[in-house]
Amino acid sequence: MKWDNFTSERVASFKCKSGAKQSIYWDGKTPSLGLRVTASGAKSYIFQTELHGKTIRITIGSYPALSISEAQAEANRLKVKTDQGIDPRQEAAEQRTKDKAAQALAKSKEALVNDAWQTYLAYQKDKMQYSHIERGKRWGERHFKDHENLSQAGGEPKKRGKGLTTQGVLYPLLQMRMADINAKILKEWQRKEAETRANNARQGFEMFRAFWRWCVSRPEYSAVIDPQAVEGKDLRDEVPSRKSKQFDVLQRSHLSAWFAAVRTLNPVISAYLQALLLTGARREEMASLTWQDVDFQWNSIWVKDKVHEEGRKIPLTPYLASLLAALPRRNEWVFSSPAATNGRIAEPRIPHNRALSIAGLPPVTLHGLRRTFASLAEWVEMPRGIVAQIMGHAPSATAERHYINRPLELLAVWHGKYEAWILQEAGVNFVPTQAGLQVVKQ
């Protein structure tokens, strides 16, 4: 081992010995400092010493990017560390880890809520494919779709019907930085959304709270978010309460007054409201009904279903057929409205509330009419599977999903009994007069 005080001329002249892959020259002034020269001519300063009985070697920097004095100073600094029993390599690795953590923290502070939201949805989507995970711990397709709908940007053409989709209640939050979300922000968000769509605001909060709690459990998010942002009492006080469903249904004793009041409304609105009660359809399913969906010859209606993409076929019962046949055919929509932008009824809730007030009945929502169908169907002992199939509920039992396929004729038998019973209780006298309309035998 040759020791020479490093000078500019000497360092520049050092070459790799012939036949060797590399040669090392040592500084006489700083014994732990060496210059490594490879066969290709590349030169770099190295530090070498003994630590805990082992030889360690660390590359300091390349020549000529690093000057001799800078290399000597760094070698002296490393020698102080090793004399103290500190391994500079381990110290450097720990510092790199700290630097990466600091960089990740800074980056996560800039991350948008939407970034974590998309990761959250992907996580839930992945869990959905594993059947061994019990129900309640993994989402269903409908629940997943609800999350997508309430977080959508809106402004896209609707897949069903005309017009554009509306912005989801969660969308404004998703555009914010995760570090900026706090109880005050969420409180103002709830207050604003509840003014125009209370039910969606409540659903959105419940979804966001579950998402935020998930973020708290994830190390990549927990360091930058406020875990208590969704837990405060002041915030929960702003969340609209879940409307009680106990009284959101017509009772048997209400039918006479309800029909009497509803039948005084505009014929289109009147037929629409009665159709909800007689079929148990969802409000938008019935509102989006087109004349092409109605078959008077074979007494059926094709309903655009939110559970089954292809929709479902239900019976067209005699009384309902007479209501629809009497409606004006202004455009493609069965329940048309010349005043509406898209040509069909948009807000039948207002005249329905007026009819309820005239009849002296308690408040019942349009969805309450759907519940009424399910409730009153028990009076004619309609099988629950047939009720579910007419209403468009997703089958739950294995037999319902895989083995039972009820024909339209069977549905019509029970559906006809239900309609006849409803009309009898309501005091509505009805005798089929149009061709193709038949009374289902009791």
Protein Blocks (a to p, Z undefined) as FASTA:
>chain_A
ZZddddfklmmmpccdehiabdcdddfklmmbccdddfkopacddddddeehiacdddfb
dcfkbcfklmmmmmmmmmmmmmnopafklmmmmmmmmmmmmmmmmmmmmpcfklmmmmmm
mmmmmmmmpmklcghjaccfklmmmmmmmmcgghiacfededjddddfklmmmmpcfklp
cfklmmmmmmmmmmmommlmmmmmmmmmmmmmmmmmpmklmmmmcfklmmpfklmmmpcc
dddfklnccdfklmmmmmmmmmmmcfklmmmmmmmmmnopafklmmmpcfklpcfklopa
ddddfkbmnbpaddddfklmmmmmmpccfblbfbgcfkbmnopafblmlmmmmmmmmnop
acddfklmmmmmmmmmmmnopafklmmmmnopacfbfklmmmpccdfklmmmmmmmmmmm
mmmmnopacddfbghiacddZZ
